Amino acid sequence: MHRQYNNRIMRPITKWWLSVIVCSLSYNILVCQANLARTYKLLYDGGLKVTASYTLYKTASNIRCASTCTGKPRCWLYTWDTTSKECQLLDFLNTVVSTGAAPPTLRTYYVDSIDGRKIIKTSSTSSWTQSNDTCANMGGRLFIPEDNTYCHILNHVFGEDLLYIGMWRYPSDITVWYNMEGLTTFPHPNWGPGQPNNYFGSQFYVGCHKGNADDVSNNYNDHGICEI
């Protein structure tokens, strides 16, 4: 079953790159640098802010703030104040996202697409393999956040404690995990405490569970994260 399924897992996705340009589109901010493009989507339009550690950059335009975040590989969220022009880049998250009060002028943006691949949640709950089929039918595949901070952010943005991601293994080996291209070495969120534990001997897939990687079985009924 798994060898047949891998033919679909390993189907490549075409990437695109743009030269060094910066552009904005309504409330979304598109930043394009050499060999990297990100779109930032508005999360909060004032009043709320993700509670975390930030690095402050004073007096920057929104585009400059987004561009600075794009220049830092693990920057997944930033805030920009429409009045003071202060830019704050999220440093990291090591716990489930919480929010606090913020000025009405403070906007919060998060990474919504990477290299032209939009990050979305499947529209309905299903098993891991069915979620990957759903992504494939939209021209994509299950996505793997590069670290726990982005995992936490996506759990929060999509309002789900558990989201399937594009990691899997063969039943015979719990120590080797693959991405959707069949590679064994790639950036991914750290495992949660006591994970992977192969509970009941049937957990061959992975989800972002409250910001951490957690092995799951194929009889779960949850949403997946697609890159399309």
Summary of the structure (lengths in Angstrom):
residues: 228
radius of gyration: 18.1
end to end distance: 25.0
largest distance: 57.6
contacts: 717
relative contact order: 0.17
helix: 18%
strand: 37%
